[in-house]
Amino acid sequence: MKMTIEVDCTPEEARRFLGLPDVAPLNDHLVAEMTRQATALPPDELMKSWMSMGAGAQEQFRKLMEAGLGAAGGAASKP
């Protein structure tokens, strides 16, 4: 038996129905803080800090993919 239920509600109504917390004030605070910090630094310094984080994140992602491929290759060769 297969049943389909369609619920028509706003994201706010769904959040309240599921009992999830309202994180809008926290999000607003974080955006305001990031905006304040971004305007406090010169543009070239801001880009340097973003690029340094990006390079580290790319390396971590590459290591994660290599580990996953290694595990998948090892599992595929086992009977």
Backbone as a printed PyTorch tensor [residue, N CA C, xyz], in Angstrom:
tensor([[[  0.8490,  -1.1690,   0.0000],
         [  0.0000,   0.0000,   0.0000],
         [  0.8930,   1.2290,   0.0000]],

        [[  0.5280,   2.1670,  -0.7990],
         [  1.2840,   3.3980,  -0.8960],
         [  0.3430,   4.5680,  -0.6640]],

        [[  0.7530,   5.4700,   0.2310],
         [ -0.0520,   6.6530,   0.5230],
         [  0.7890,   7.8930,   0.2580]],

        [[  0.1420,   8.9160,  -0.2260],
         [  0.8020,  10.1940,  -0.4370],
         [  0.0180,  11.2520,   0.3200]],

        [[  0.7350,  12.0230,   1.1180],
         [  0.1130,  13.1050,   1.8740],
         [  0.7600,  14.4000,   1.4250]],

        [[ -0.0530,  15.3510,   1.0440],
         [  0.4510,  16.6470,   0.6150],
         [  0.0490,  17.6880,   1.6440]],

        [[  1.0290,  18.4230,   2.1310],
         [  0.7820,  19.4570,   3.1390],
         [  1.0960,  20.8040,   2.5160]],

        [[  0.1520,  21.7110,   2.6000],
         [  0.3410,  23.0470,   2.0510],
         [  0.4740,  24.0200,   3.2170]],

        [[  1.7150,  24.4140,   3.4930],
         [  1.9470,  25.3610,   4.5790],
         [  3.2070,  26.1760,   4.2770]],

        [[  3.3550,  27.2470,   5.0020],
         [  4.5440,  28.0810,   4.8400],
         [  5.7000,  27.4510,   5.6260]],

        [[  6.9270,  27.8370,   5.3370],
         [  8.0550,  27.3320,   6.1340],
         [  7.9020,  27.6470,   7.6220]],

        [[  7.3710,  28.8060,   7.9310],
         [  7.1580,  29.1830,   9.3370],
         [  6.1450,  28.2480,  10.0010]],

        [[  5.0610,  27.9390,   9.3100],
         [  4.0640,  27.0140,   9.8600],
         [  4.6470,  25.6200,  10.0420]],

        [[  5.4530,  25.1650,   9.0960],
         [  6.0800,  23.8430,   9.2070],
         [  7.0460,  23.8080,  10.3800]],

        [[  7.8300,  24.8800,  10.5460],
         [  8.7790,  24.9470,  11.6630],
         [  8.0550,  24.8570,  13.0000]],

        [[  6.9750,  25.6030,  13.1350],
         [  6.2150,  25.5750,  14.3880],
         [  5.5590,  24.2170,  14.6150]],

        [[  5.0070,  23.6270,  13.5680],
         [  4.3420,  22.3350,  13.6920],
         [  5.3290,  21.2600,  14.1460]],

        [[  6.5460,  21.3040,  13.6100],
         [  7.5580,  20.3150,  13.9720],
         [  8.2660,  20.6390,  15.2830]],

        [[  7.9920,  21.8160,  15.8420],
         [  8.5910,  22.1920,  17.1160],
         [ 10.0390,  22.6270,  17.0040]],

        [[ 10.4340,  23.0780,  15.8290],
         [ 11.8110,  23.5270,  15.6370],
         [ 11.9740,  24.9610,  16.1260]],

        [[ 13.1660,  25.3070,  16.6060],
         [ 13.3680,  26.6640,  17.1260],
         [ 13.4270,  27.6970,  16.0020]],

        [[ 13.0630,  28.9130,  16.3410],
         [ 13.1470,  30.0230,  15.3950],
         [ 14.5610,  30.5830,  15.4590]],

        [[ 15.3540,  30.3660,  14.4220],
         [ 16.7400,  30.8120,  14.4210],
         [ 16.9260,  32.1180,  13.6390]],

        [[ 15.8510,  32.7600,  13.2530],
         [ 15.9440,  34.0120,  12.4940],
         [ 16.7230,  35.0910,  13.2630]],

        [[ 16.4790,  35.2970,  14.5650],
         [ 17.2650,  36.3130,  15.2790],
         [ 18.7660,  35.9820,  15.3040]],

        [[ 19.1010,  34.7150,  15.4660],
         [ 20.5050,  34.3120,  15.4550],
         [ 21.1160,  34.5530,  14.0810]],

        [[ 20.3890,  34.2000,  13.0380],
         [ 20.8720,  34.4270,  11.6730],
         [ 21.0770,  35.9150,  11.4030]],

        [[ 20.1290,  36.7240,  11.8360],
         [ 20.2580,  38.1710,  11.6410],
         [ 21.4980,  38.7090,  12.3490]],

        [[ 21.7440,  38.2230,  13.5630],
         [ 22.9190,  38.6590,  14.3290],
         [ 24.2080,  38.2480,  13.6180]],

        [[ 24.2630,  37.0030,  13.1390],
         [ 25.4640,  36.5290,  12.4630],
         [ 25.7290,  37.2930,  11.1770]],

        [[ 24.6920,  37.5810,  10.4210],
         [ 24.8560,  38.3480,   9.1820],
         [ 25.3450,  39.7580,   9.5040]],

        [[ 24.7800,  40.3840,  10.5200],
         [ 25.2090,  41.7290,  10.9050],
         [ 26.6690,  41.7210,  11.3560]],

        [[ 27.0750,  40.6980,  12.1240],
         [ 28.4520,  40.6060,  12.6020],
         [ 29.4220,  40.3790,  11.4430]],

        [[ 29.0540,  39.5170,  10.5140],
         [ 29.9210,  39.2750,   9.3520],
         [ 30.0290,  40.5300,   8.4910]],

        [[ 28.9410,  41.2480,   8.3450],
         [ 28.9660,  42.4920,   7.5830],
         [ 29.8760,  43.5080,   8.2580]],

        [[ 29.7760,  43.5960,   9.5810],
         [ 30.6260,  44.5370,  10.3330],
         [ 32.0940,  44.1780,  10.1580]],

        [[ 32.4320,  42.8990,  10.2670],
         [ 33.8200,  42.4750,  10.1270],
         [ 34.3180,  42.6660,   8.7010]],

        [[ 33.4440,  42.4260,   7.7220],
         [ 33.8480,  42.5720,   6.3270],
         [ 34.1400,  44.0240,   5.9870]],

        [[ 33.3940,  44.9420,   6.5660],
         [ 33.6270,  46.3550,   6.2730],
         [ 34.7930,  46.9120,   7.0690]],

        [[ 35.2190,  46.2130,   8.1350],
         [ 36.3340,  46.6870,   8.9470],
         [ 37.6750,  46.3820,   8.2930]],

        [[ 37.7410,  45.3560,   7.4520],
         [ 38.9900,  44.9840,   6.7920],
         [ 39.0780,  45.5950,   5.4010]],

        [[ 40.2950,  45.9090,   4.9630],
         [ 40.4500,  46.3170,   3.5620],
         [ 40.1070,  45.1420,   2.6420]],

        [[ 39.5960,  45.3980,   1.4540],
         [ 39.1600,  44.3090,   0.5640],
         [ 40.2440,  43.2710,   0.2790]],

        [[ 41.5070,  43.6850,   0.1130],
         [ 42.5550,  42.7120,  -0.1870],
         [ 42.8290,  41.7900,   1.0000]],

        [[ 42.7650,  42.3210,   2.2170],
         [ 42.9510,  41.4870,   3.4130],
         [ 41.7940,  40.5050,   3.5760]],

        [[ 40.5940,  40.9640,   3.2800],
         [ 39.4120,  40.1140,   3.3750],
         [ 39.5300,  38.9390,   2.3970]],

        [[ 39.9340,  39.2260,   1.1570],
         [ 40.0850,  38.1620,   0.1620],
         [ 41.1830,  37.1760,   0.5590]],

        [[ 42.2770,  37.6820,   1.1370],
         [ 43.3580,  36.7940,   1.5860],
         [ 42.8540,  35.8270,   2.6530]],

        [[ 42.0760,  36.3330,   3.5950],
         [ 41.5690,  35.4580,   4.6560],
         [ 40.5880,  34.4360,   4.0980]],

        [[ 39.7510,  34.8300,   3.1430],
         [ 38.8030,  33.8950,   2.5410],
         [ 39.5220,  32.8520,   1.7090]],

        [[ 40.5240,  33.2520,   0.9670],
         [ 41.2510,  32.3100,   0.1150],
         [ 42.0430,  31.3040,   0.9520]],

        [[ 42.5880,  31.7440,   2.0720],
         [ 43.3460,  30.8120,   2.9050],
         [ 42.4170,  29.7470,   3.4930]],

        [[ 41.2030,  30.1220,   3.8530],
         [ 40.2410,  29.1410,   4.3430],
         [ 39.8160,  28.2130,   3.2170]],

        [[ 39.6550,  28.7520,   2.0190],
         [ 39.2300,  27.9520,   0.8810],
         [ 40.2360,  26.8810,   0.5170]],

        [[ 41.5150,  27.2250,   0.5590],
         [ 42.5470,  26.2490,   0.2190],
         [ 42.5550,  25.1030,   1.2240]],

        [[ 42.4120,  25.4140,   2.4840],
         [ 42.3600,  24.3690,   3.5120],
         [ 41.1330,  23.4930,   3.3530]],

        [[ 40.0150,  24.1070,   3.0270],
         [ 38.7800,  23.3440,   2.8480],
         [ 38.8860,  22.4320,   1.6280]],

        [[ 39.5110,  22.9210,   0.5700],
         [ 39.6820,  22.0960,  -0.6260],
         [ 40.5610,  20.8920,  -0.3330]],

        [[ 41.6190,  21.1020,   0.4320],
         [ 42.5180,  20.0000,   0.7760],
         [ 41.8000,  18.9710,   1.6540]],

        [[ 41.0130,  19.4290,   2.6050],
         [ 40.2550,  18.5160,   3.4570],
         [ 39.2450,  17.7180,   2.6270]],

        [[ 38.5850,  18.3780,   1.6770],
         [ 37.6230,  17.6970,   0.8230],
         [ 38.3200,  16.6440,  -0.0340]],

        [[ 39.4910,  16.9740,  -0.5750],
         [ 40.2500,  16.0270,  -1.3850],
         [ 40.6180,  14.7990,  -0.5530]],

        [[ 41.0730,  15.0070,   0.6730],
         [ 41.4260,  13.8840,   1.5530],
         [ 40.2010,  13.0290,   1.8620]],

        [[ 39.0640,  13.6710,   2.0750],
         [ 37.8300,  12.9420,   2.3440],
         [ 37.4360,  12.0770,   1.1570]],

        [[ 37.5400,  12.6370,  -0.0480],
         [ 37.1940,  11.8800,  -1.2550],
         [ 38.1670,  10.7200,  -1.4720]],

        [[ 39.4590,  10.9330,  -1.2200],
         [ 40.4360,   9.8580,  -1.3700],
         [ 40.1440,   8.7290,  -0.3870]],

        [[ 39.8020,   9.0870,   0.8420],
         [ 39.4920,   8.0700,   1.8410],
         [ 38.2340,   7.2940,   1.4380]],

        [[ 37.2430,   8.0050,   0.9340],
         [ 36.0150,   7.3540,   0.4990],
         [ 36.2370,   6.4360,  -0.6800]],

        [[ 37.0270,   6.8860,  -1.6330],
         [ 37.3280,   6.0490,  -2.7910],
         [ 38.1460,   4.8370,  -2.3880]],

        [[ 39.0750,   5.0360,  -1.4590],
         [ 39.8660,   3.8980,  -0.9790],
         [ 39.0010,   2.8680,  -0.2730]],

        [[ 38.0650,   3.3460,   0.5300],
         [ 37.1700,   2.4290,   1.2430],
         [ 36.2360,   1.7250,   0.2550]],

        [[ 35.7530,   2.4430,  -0.7430],
         [ 34.8600,   1.8450,  -1.7280],
         [ 35.6070,   0.8190,  -2.5670]],

        [[ 36.8540,   1.1240,  -2.9300],
         [ 37.6550,   0.1740,  -3.6980],
         [ 37.9730,  -1.0720,  -2.9000]],

        [[ 38.2380,  -0.9100,  -1.6050],
         [ 38.5190,  -2.0510,  -0.7430],
         [ 37.2890,  -2.9180,  -0.5480]],

        [[ 36.1190,  -2.2930,  -0.4390],
         [ 34.8800,  -3.0480,  -0.2500],
         [ 34.4910,  -3.7850,  -1.5330]],

        [[ 34.8000,  -3.1740,  -2.6810],
         [ 34.4350,  -3.7880,  -3.9550],
         [ 35.2790,  -5.0310,  -4.2490]],

        [[ 36.5150,  -5.0540,  -3.7440],
         [ 37.3930,  -6.2000,  -4.0430],
         [ 37.1290,  -7.3780,  -3.1120]],

        [[ 36.4080,  -7.1380,  -1.9990],
         [ 36.0930,  -8.2390,  -1.0750],
         [ 34.9090,  -9.0370,  -1.6170]],

        [[ 34.9350, -10.3760,  -1.4940],
         [ 33.8070, -11.1940,  -1.9900],
         [ 32.5760, -11.0660,  -1.1370]]])
